[in-house]
Amino acid sequence: MYPSTQDTGVTISVRSTSGHNTPSPLSGVDLTVQSSSIENSVMTANIVCQNCAGHESHTSVDISSSKQPWIWAIGPGDTGSNAVSSDSQNANINQHSNYGIFFVDMTATRSNSAAIPSISGKADTSATPLPSSAPALIIIHAICLAGSFLLLFPLGVIALRWFKWVKIHWMLQIFATLVCVLGLVIAIAFSAIDPEYNNFDQGHQIIGILAVIALIIQALLGYKHHQNYKKTGQRTLVSQSHLWMGRVAIVLGMLNAVLGFSLAGSTPGTIGIAIVVVVFLAITIATVYFGARKGKRSALPQGFSEPSSIALSGYNTPRGEENGYRPVYGEGQPMHGRGFV
């Protein structure tokens, strides 16, 4: 909505977009402006739309919903030659300087009267606004969770499985777990004030909560594993539980990052994060696999890399004794070597 060329009228332009792109005017919208006015820089319009709820380009307007999401945007309040004033629905508009989200109880907007409903003040709009900090909370949440599952946790795995840096491993994992808890707290706070998500019934929300709970349990199991390993020098059931709980939590977190971008309605973001997840997951799995093989090879005693040379050196050369082999006379020796030299 912007001022028309008439001093007291406004132009209504119905537009649509996806993501953070400039909205384009829609065609085929059966819209009637009953009246409009501009008083003290406030624009008012009474509009009747006959097919907005079922328009072919957008079907998300649910007139029976008690919390239908809407967006608002105003500004930048251009003046002079930059001010928008046009009778065309295709007029160029500048990016808004203020914007937000609100939710409307559409059942409260119904009326059996043919007259235009009267609205005065905020109370009659049946709207619930989100705080201006909501976009920042979403960004912080995404950085905390996606950054931890896609970067910090894989780095912790690589530190342990490839470089055998135990201290770096547990420091990274503890830090990443704390960051994930922070991201979850932010998500819960945001969902609690957002009527669209306060039922906590979205797959992204459920998987996210489960993944962070798994991380906390995994951290406690890791501490118990460390205590047991210092005593016995061997892995126990707690060790295996710690290992697999961590693997499951990381995979869940990576997949949930994709679901998060999908829930936000960002198709390019969803595709991009899915590619990143595949790449980082492949790197992590390869590190675990080849790191295990590397560990097995390094665990063999020096000189025992070739099985055929082991057998030969054990019988025929002094290297067998250097490697810890002490042959017993008459056992394992060839027949022609028994006392006939």
Secondary structure, DSSP 4 states (H G I P E B T S, - for coil): -EE-SSTT-EE---EE-SSSS--EE-SS--EEEEEEEEETTEEEEEEEESSGGG-TT-----TT-SSEEEEEEE-----GGGS---S-TT---PPPSEEEEEEE-GGGG--S-SSPPP--SSGGG-EEEPPTTHHHHHHHHHHHHHHIIIIIHHHHHHHHHTT--HHHHHHHHHHHHHHHHHHHHHHHHHHHH-TTTTT--SHHHHHHHHHHHHHHHHHHHHHHHHHHHHHHSS--HHHHHHHHHHHHHHHHHHHHHHHHHHHTT-HHHHHHHHHHHHHHHHHHHHHHHHHHHHHHHHHSPTT-S-HHHHHHHHHHSTHHHHTT--PPTTSS--GGGSS--
